Amino acid sequence: MTTSALTAAASRYIDRKVTRGARSATTSDGRQNLAWQMYHATPEVRFAATYMANGMSGATLYAGRRADDGTIEPAPDNHRAAEIVQQIAGGPDGQAKLLGAFGKHLTVPGEGWIIVRPNADVLSPLAPEDGHDWRVLSTNEVRQQSGKLSAAIDGEDVEIPAGDPENLDPDAPVAIRVWEPDPEDSMRADSPVLSSLELLDELRLLNAAVKAIARSRLTGRGILLVPKGTRFPTRPGQNDAEDDLIEVLMMIAETAIREPESAAATVPIVLEVPADSISDFKLLTFESDFDELAIRLREEAIKRFATGLEMPAELLLGMGDTNHWGAWMLTSEAIRMGIEPKLATVSYALTQQWLRPLLQAENIEDWHRWLVWFDTAGLRVRTNRSETALQAYDRRVISAKALRRETGFEESDAPDAAEEAARNETPAGPEQQPGGQEQAPPRPDLPVDETQDEPETLPASARTAATDGLLAAADGLIWAALSSAGDKLLRTPICPRSERARAREIQAAALHTALKVEPGQVEQYRLLDGAWARVPEIAQRYGLDPVCLTSVLDGYARELIAAGVEHSYDVVPAVVTSCVGLAA
């Protein structure tokens, strides 16, 4: 499509409805400004926003078509929808930056802006001359002025007039507001940080308290009382004159803060008092019960903030000794519950306000079915998925394209037609007999077993697949093992008697998530003894090696217990994959 057509269609999505939403969104919102202050001042907020940004930047945008059954099918490479999506933000690099920026915008203030201008007017070196200049701006960079939007771009105010769908201006820049709607007022933005502002303000106060405790060199140093003649310490040049005690304390405190390496920061103040007043040396300290309480309250505030985020709290608090199964589950949960919903928000905005108006203006058939969508395959742990993809491809249940995606290869790595033909080339045909008759192939010299009985060992291509029955049986075995382990935990020192009444209210299969179990204690208290008695029967039923199945199930259950992670059925296929195909 020509540049003029692109320009005319690009301004289409600025209509009265979007402009009305922009007016209500661009009024000064003190809560959003405070959210940005928390981002700059609180490392926990910055970590959460940066984690979301890094995750979103790893996704890939593509054009898809909504099928009748609700599934999304990728558009052919030569379709106009695919071409438009490829041009968004100048290509994959720009799209990664765009998505990464919205990871922070949707986490902190809950909204952001996309400004698109024809590069023929802007002449940005970051975009092709016949393309568009894409910018992602924060709520503080977009303002309403006299019925128009004013965007601060590279230090200059760029006016964006409110377009009219019935009278489009092909030369006007356009804007897309992207936000997470508040459930009470859909035109206002919502975010995890906005909902935690009071908690974060409390955390800020606790940080200040802990900082004051750390800087106060009097705390824990105190006054040392020495039994002798009563007198206050004097400064040089005072002869025998005595200082006022408060003045001495303030002088030493100021010296300790100004010069932390000085003796005043570490040595207590010495006062001599009458010997009949005290019998021995005595140290008076200025410690407060609030000192320890402030640190505990700060940790509690951080935990509460972590639970309010749209990702597993362990990612912010630290995964500790979480094993690879636990880390895999946490990462998968963060992608599913945190990253993908925000990707869907950005994709929806690009679909409604960019892709479909362009397709409609060009009279593309079924323009309303095409959409911008995302692929998060590049974010997931590939160790287990790669092996699973290879086995699934061998069993012909996924395509070569899916195999390349899950193993980290690009479509450009696929063999061309000549290479494919060379691989599939069969040996030369049978020799021709005189008269054009084909000569029968010679019989092999090696003995051939002509029996039609099923062989005891099957080739790799015919091995047993991970059927639903096998997955259900393995899930039941794991659940029963964890339940048995939970019952045993109640009778061990791991669960104190004072906590056992509360522990009985927790499901036995999940009790290990509420107690700290060291890896060695699984064996010490025989938590999994007798748990796999039925494995040989299950393995025989599905044609598996019982030793292999017992090993993988036992290893998985031990890691769950030691990591304090709850069992999930979604992990079962990855657990039993290594045993599928090993005959009993």
C-alpha positions, 0 to 999 in steps of 0.5 A: 500500500502507498504511503498516503493510504497508510497515512490516511488510515492511520488517523482513523482510530482517533474518534470522538469516543476515544477523545472523550476517554482521553480527556478524563484520563489526562486530568492531573491524577495525583495517585498516578504521580505518586505511583511513579514516585514509588517506582523511583524510590522503592526498589520492590516496585521497580523490580516488579515493573522491570520484571513485567517489562522484560517478560513482555519484551520477550513476546512476539506480535503476529497477525491472527484470524479469529476462527468460528470456534474461537481459536486464533490462526496465524495469518499467511505471510503474504496477507495484508494483516501480516504486513501491517503487524510486521510494520508496527513500531518498525519491526521486531526490535521496536515491538520489543521496546514498545511491549517492554515500555507497557510492562512498566506503564501497566504495572505502575500507573496502569496506562500509557500512550502510543503516538504514531506520526508519519515519518515523512513529517518527523524524519526520525532516523529510527524509522524508514522515511516512508514508514511511521515514527512510533513513541510510547509515552507516560501519563505525565508526557501527554496533556489536554490543551484546548480540546487537543492532546499535547504530547511531549516528544524529544523535549517538544510539545506536539499537538494531536488534534481530536480526529473525526472519522467522517473528516479524516486529516491524513497529515495529523498524528494519532494517539492510542491510549492503552490502559487497564480499566478500573472495575468501578470506573472503566475510564480510569486506570487500575494497576497493582501499584495504585492499589498498594499506595497506602501500603507503599507509603507505610513501607516508605516510613518504615524505610525512613525509621530503619535508616534513622536507626542505622544512622543513630550511633547512640543506639546500642552504644549508650552511657557507661557508668563508672563508680568514682567521683561524679563529674561530666566529661569536659572538652579540651580547653575547659579546664575543670569546667563541666559541660551540660549533659544534654549538650555533650550528648548532642555534640557526640551524636552529631559527630557520630553522624557526620563522621561515622568512622570516628570513635564517637560512633562506636564508643559509649559516653563515659560518666563517673558517679559516686562509688556508693551509687553503683557497685560495678560498671554499668552500661545504660543503652537507648535501645527501643522495642520499636527498633526490631519491630520496625524491621519486622514490619518492613518485611511484612509490608514487602510481603503484602506488596508482593502478594498484591502483584500480578505474579507469584510473590516468590519472584519478588521475595526470592525463591530461596532453595526452590528447585528447577520444578518449582522455578519452572512452575513459578515462571509459568504462572507469572507468564500465564497470570501476569504477562499474558493478560497485559500483552492481551491489553496492548494487543487489543488496543493495537487491533481496535485502533490500528490494524482493523481501521487500516484493513477496513479502509482498504476493504479487506474481506473479513477485516473484523476477524483479523487481530494483533495477537502475541506468542510467549513461546520464547519466554518459557523454559525450554529444557523440558519443552524441547525434549517434549517437542522432539518426542511429540514430533517423532510421534507426528503429533506436532508440525516441524514448524512447532518443533522449530519454535519450541527448540529455539530455532527460526523459520529461516532455519527450515530446509529448502525444497532442494534439501527436503527432496535430498533427504527424502530421496529413496534408493534407486529402483529395482533393476530392469529385466530384459524386455522391460520387466522388473527384476525382483529385489534380491532376498537378504542374506541375513535370516529374516523372522517371518513370524507375525506375532507382536515383537516384545520390543517396539521401535521408537516410532511405535512406543506408547504415548503419554495417554490421558489414562497414564497422566491421570494414573500418574497424577493419582499416584503423586497425589496419594504420595503427597497425602501420605507424606502430609499425614506423616508430617503431622507426627514429626518434629517438623510440625510442632504440637502447638501448630498441629491443630491448625495443620490438620485444617490444611489438605494433607497433600498440600501440608508440605507447602505450609511447613519447612521440610529439608531435603534430608528430612524426606528420607529421615522421616520416611515420608514417601515410604510405601508410596509407590507400591502400585507403580509396577501395576500402573507401569505394566498397564501402560507398557512402561518400565516400572523402575523408570516410572518409580524413579521420576515420580519419587524424584518429583515428589521429593522436590515438591516437598523440599521446595514447598511447592504444591503439585499441579497436574499441568506438570505431569506430562513433563514428569513422565515424558522420559519414561514414555516409550521404555518398555516394561 
